[in-house]
Amino acid sequence: MLPTPPAVSEFFRDKKVLITGGVGFIGSNLAQYLVDLGANVLLVDSLIPKYGGNLYNIAPIREKIRLNIADIRDEHGLRFLVQNQDVIFNLAGQVSHTDSMVDPYADLEINARSQLSLLEACRHGNPEATIVFASTRQIYGRPQYLPVDEAHPLQPVDVNGINKTAGEWYHILYHKVYELKTVSLRLTNTYGPRMRIKDARQTFLGWWLRQIVEGQTVKIYGDGTQFRDFNFVDDVVSALLLAAAKEDAIGQIYNLGAPEAISLLDLAQLMIELHGHGSYEIVPFPPDRRRIDIGDYQGDFGKIRRDLGWEPLITLREGLAQSLVYYDHHLKHYV
């Protein structure tokens, strides 16, 4: 775990903290940090299998947190759950881009309408809570320039991107109009222990981790030259904690990102090198994925570095090594 700045540690001590999507990948890692910081943690998760919630993620802290199995689409339940919370990390969402094209109405309900319901619940029942929203780089669409900063036009290429844009802007609007204390972080590719690796619906990197650990051949779509940036989950947790603890963050939108991007071909080769064996092959893009692929991407995280002092500390090599070791030891709980 990364060290937490003293001021952030002090901020969270004895705070009541709610995490929606708390049994998922990022939520469970965040919960571990918050427990160590002395917060009173309530996790809310629907535990719908295809959305990534996994009780094994919270096994080490199960007796130190409270868990409410609920769906954020239940607006009446939300009104009860947000009461008396000091900080709400709003991480629940439908994150599969391909699923959003197959079932756009479910994506609309989870990523747009439910976000509005949470904000309404806070407006009427807990207007003093700080709300940190997990947005996504997907809302930018195909970049017009690199690295992408927060001023880049928003041109989503899929239903998920459109609904995540709406969800984010509900948070910003409710700050401007109702003075709710909201912050939005536009996450790039997040990876690490506890991520969903059952299939490639949510993240190609999770699927690659499984394939390499199981000795399968990694399939790279296109020609392998397209590049991405990646953040290890502990670095993302650090950004979430800073966004909640720093008053200057309220009302702001921040990109996360990495100092360097890497081609998918080089990424596959690095993972195989770290694991000691494996193989890959270049294959054509499936039509459904080609239509919504954004091409090259790298985020400019200069604003959050200037305002909050955040920058990623875990290198890609270090993070991938930790991830491969984790799934070598815990694979049966994730497949």
C-alpha positions in Angstrom: 0.0 0.0 0.0 1.2 3.5 -0.7 1.8 5.9 2.2 -1.1 8.4 2.8 -0.2 12.1 3.5 -0.8 12.9 7.2 -3.4 15.5 6.4 -5.4 13.0 4.5 -5.0 10.4 7.2 -6.3 12.8 9.8 -9.2 13.8 7.6 -10.6 10.3 7.3 -10.1 9.2 10.9 -13.6 8.4 12.3 -15.3 9.7 9.2 -18.4 7.9 8.0 -17.7 6.8 4.4 -20.0 5.2 1.9 -18.7 3.5 -1.2 -21.1 2.6 -4.0 -19.8 -0.4 -6.0 -17.8 -1.1 -2.8 -17.2 -4.8 -3.5 -15.9 -4.2 -6.9 -12.3 -3.7 -8.1 -11.6 -0.1 -7.1 -14.1 0.1 -4.3 -12.6 -2.9 -2.4 -9.1 -1.5 -2.7 -10.3 1.9 -1.5 -12.1 0.2 1.4 -8.9 -1.4 2.6 -7.2 2.0 2.7 -10.1 3.6 4.5 -10.2 0.8 7.2 -6.5 1.3 7.8 -7.1 5.1 8.1 -9.7 4.5 10.8 -12.8 5.4 8.8 -16.3 3.9 9.5 -16.9 2.2 6.1 -20.2 1.2 4.6 -20.1 -0.7 1.3 -23.0 -0.8 -1.1 -23.0 -3.2 -4.0 -25.6 -5.1 -6.0 -23.3 -8.1 -6.4 -24.7 -8.7 -9.9 -22.0 -11.1 -11.2 -21.4 -9.4 -14.6 -20.7 -6.0 -12.9 -17.6 -7.2 -11.0 -18.6 -7.3 -7.4 -16.8 -10.2 -5.6 -17.1 -10.9 -1.9 -13.5 -12.4 -2.0 -12.3 -8.8 -2.6 -13.3 -7.8 0.9 -12.4 -11.0 2.7 -9.5 -9.4 4.6 -11.7 -6.6 6.0 -15.1 -8.3 6.1 -15.3 -7.9 9.9 -14.2 -4.3 9.9 -16.8 -2.8 7.4 -20.5 -2.9 7.0 -22.0 -4.3 3.8 -25.4 -3.5 2.3 -26.4 -5.5 -0.7 -28.4 -3.1 -2.7 -28.8 -1.8 -6.2 -28.2 1.9 -6.8 -31.2 1.9 -9.2 -33.3 1.6 -6.0 -33.8 5.3 -5.3 -35.7 4.7 -2.1 -32.9 2.7 -0.7 -30.4 5.4 -1.7 -32.2 7.9 0.4 -31.7 5.8 3.5 -28.1 4.8 2.7 -26.7 8.3 2.2 -27.9 9.6 5.5 -25.3 10.8 8.0 -22.4 9.9 5.6 -19.5 12.4 5.6 -18.0 11.2 2.3 -19.5 9.2 -0.5 -17.3 7.6 -3.1 -19.6 7.0 -6.0 -18.0 4.2 -7.9 -21.0 2.1 -8.9 -21.5 1.8 -12.6 -21.9 -0.3 -15.7 -18.4 -0.1 -17.2 -18.6 -2.4 -20.3 -18.6 -0.5 -23.5 -19.8 -3.5 -25.5 -22.6 -4.2 -23.1 -23.8 -0.6 -23.3 -24.3 -1.1 -27.0 -26.2 -4.4 -26.5 -28.4 -3.2 -23.7 -28.4 0.6 -23.8 -31.3 1.0 -21.4 -29.6 -0.8 -18.5 -26.6 1.4 -19.1 -28.8 4.5 -19.1 -30.4 3.4 -15.8 -27.2 2.7 -14.0 -24.8 5.4 -15.4 -27.2 8.3 -15.7 -30.6 8.0 -13.9 -29.1 6.3 -10.8 -26.5 9.0 -10.5 -29.2 11.6 -10.6 -31.1 9.6 -7.9 -28.0 9.6 -5.6 -27.6 13.3 -6.0 -31.3 13.9 -5.3 -31.0 11.7 -2.2 -28.0 13.8 -1.0 -29.7 17.1 -1.9 -32.7 16.3 0.3 -31.2 14.1 3.0 -27.4 14.9 3.3 -26.4 18.1 1.5 -23.1 18.4 3.5 -21.6 15.1 2.2 -18.5 15.2 0.0 -19.2 13.2 -3.2 -16.4 11.9 -5.4 -17.5 10.5 -8.7 -15.6 8.0 -10.8 -15.8 9.2 -14.4 -13.9 7.9 -17.4 -11.6 8.9 -20.2 -14.1 7.2 -22.5 -16.2 10.4 -22.5 -13.5 12.1 -24.7 -14.0 9.6 -27.6 -11.3 9.5 -30.2 -8.7 12.1 -29.2 -8.2 15.2 -31.3 -4.8 15.8 -29.7 -2.5 14.1 -27.2 -2.1 14.1 -24.3 -5.8 14.8 -23.6 -6.5 17.5 -21.0 -9.8 18.5 -19.3 -10.5 21.1 -22.0 -10.6 18.4 -24.8 -14.1 18.2 -26.5 -16.4 15.5 -25.2 -17.3 13.2 -28.1 -18.2 9.8 -26.8 -18.2 6.9 -29.3 -20.5 4.5 -27.4 -23.6 4.5 -25.2 -21.5 4.0 -22.1 -19.5 7.2 -22.8 -22.7 9.3 -23.3 -24.3 8.1 -20.1 -21.1 8.5 -18.1 -20.9 12.1 -19.5 -24.4 12.7 -18.2 -23.6 11.2 -14.8 -20.6 13.4 -14.4 -22.4 16.5 -15.4 -25.2 15.9 -13.0 -22.6 15.9 -10.3 -21.1 19.2 -11.5 -24.5 20.8 -12.0 -25.6 19.9 -8.5 -22.5 21.6 -7.2 -23.1 24.7 -9.2 -26.9 25.0 -8.5 -27.3 23.3 -5.1 -23.7 23.7 -3.7 -23.3 20.0 -3.2 -19.6 19.2 -2.6 -18.9 17.1 -5.7 -15.7 16.2 -7.5 -15.2 14.1 -10.6 -12.1 12.1 -11.5 -11.8 10.9 -15.2 -10.1 7.6 -14.8 -7.9 6.0 -17.5 -7.2 2.3 -17.7 -7.0 1.1 -14.0 -5.5 -2.3 -13.2 -4.3 -4.3 -10.3 -5.4 -6.9 -7.8 -9.1 -7.6 -7.4 -10.1 -6.5 -10.9 -12.6 -8.6 -12.9 -10.8 -11.0 -15.2 -13.6 -13.4 -16.1 -13.8 -12.1 -19.7 -13.0 -9.1 -21.8 -16.3 -7.3 -21.4 -15.0 -4.7 -18.9 -11.3 -4.5 -19.5 -9.0 -6.1 -22.0 -6.1 -5.9 -19.5 -7.9 -8.0 -16.9 -8.6 -10.6 -19.6 -4.9 -10.6 -20.7 -3.8 -11.2 -17.1 -6.0 -14.2 -16.9 -4.8 -15.5 -20.3 -1.2 -15.2 -19.3 -1.6 -16.8 -15.9 -3.6 -19.7 -17.4 -1.0 -20.1 -20.3 -3.4 -19.0 -23.0 -2.4 -17.0 -26.1 -3.1 -13.2 -25.8 -5.0 -11.8 -28.8 -4.1 -8.3 -29.8 -6.7 -6.5 -31.9 -5.5 -4.4 -34.9 -1.8 -4.1 -35.5 -0.7 -3.7 -31.9 0.7 -0.1 -32.4 -2.3 1.6 -30.7 -1.2 2.9 -27.3 -2.8 3.5 -23.9 -1.8 4.8 -20.4 -2.4 2.8 -17.3 -2.8 3.6 -13.5 -2.2 1.0 -10.8 -5.2 0.8 -8.5 -3.2 2.1 -5.4 -2.5 5.3 -7.3 -6.1 5.7 -8.2 -7.1 5.1 -4.6 -4.6 7.9 -3.6 -6.3 10.3 -6.1 -9.8 9.4 -4.7 -8.6 10.1 -1.1 -7.0 13.4 -2.0 -10.1 14.5 -4.0 -12.3 13.9 -0.9 -10.0 15.4 1.6 -8.9 18.6 -0.2 -11.4 21.4 -0.1 -9.8 22.9 -3.3 -11.1 19.9 -5.2 -14.8 20.6 -4.7 -16.5 21.4 -8.0 -13.5 20.3 -10.1 -13.0 17.8 -12.8 -9.6 16.0 -13.0 -8.0 13.6 -15.4 -5.9 10.8 -14.1 -3.1 9.5 -16.3 0.5 8.2 -16.6 3.7 9.9 -17.6 4.2 7.5 -20.5 1.9 5.5 -22.7 2.7 2.1 -24.1 1.7 0.2 -27.3 -0.5 -2.8 -26.8 2.2 -4.9 -28.5 4.9 -3.7 -26.0 2.4 -4.2 -23.2 1.8 -7.9 -24.1 5.5 -8.5 -24.4 6.2 -6.9 -21.0 3.5 -9.0 -19.3 4.9 -12.2 -20.8 8.4 -11.2 -19.8 7.3 -10.5 -16.2 5.5 -13.8 -16.0 8.3 -15.8 -17.5 6.3 -17.4 -20.3 3.3 -16.8 -22.6 2.5 -15.9 -26.2 0.5 -13.5 -28.3 -0.9 -13.1 -31.7 -2.2 -10.2 -33.8 -5.8 -10.7 -34.9 -8.3 -8.5 -36.8 -10.6 -6.2 -34.8 -14.1 -7.8 -34.2 -16.6 -5.4 -36.0 -18.4 -4.6 -32.7 -15.2 -3.4 -31.1 -13.8 -1.6 -34.1 -16.8 0.6 -34.2 -16.2 1.9 -30.7 -12.5 1.8 -30.4 -10.9 5.2 -29.6 -7.5 4.6 -31.0 -4.5 6.0 -29.2 -5.0 7.7 -25.8 -2.9 9.4 -23.1 -4.3 11.6 -20.4 -2.8 14.9 -19.2 -2.9 14.8 -15.4 -1.2 18.2 -14.9 -4.2 19.8 -13.3 -4.6 17.3 -10.5 -0.8 17.4 -10.0 -0.9 21.2 -9.6 -4.1 21.4 -7.5 -3.8 18.3 -5.3 -0.2 17.1 -5.6 -1.2 13.8 -7.1 0.9 11.8 -9.5 1.3 8.1 -10.1 4.0 6.4 -8.1 3.8 2.8 -9.2 5.5 2.1 -12.5 3.7 -0.1 -15.1 6.4 -2.8 -14.6 5.9 -2.8 -10.8 2.1 -2.8 -11.0 1.9 -5.6 -13.6 4.4 -7.7 -11.6 2.2 -7.3 -8.5 -1.0 -8.1 -10.5 0.5 -11.3 -12.0 1.6 -12.5 -8.6 -1.8 -11.8 -7.1 -3.7 -13.8 -9.8 -1.1 -16.6 -9.7 -2.1 -17.1 -6.0 -5.8 -16.2 -6.1 -7.0 -17.1 -9.6 -9.7 -19.6 -8.5 -11.6 -16.8 -6.8 -11.9 -14.7 -10.0 -12.7 -17.2 -12.7 
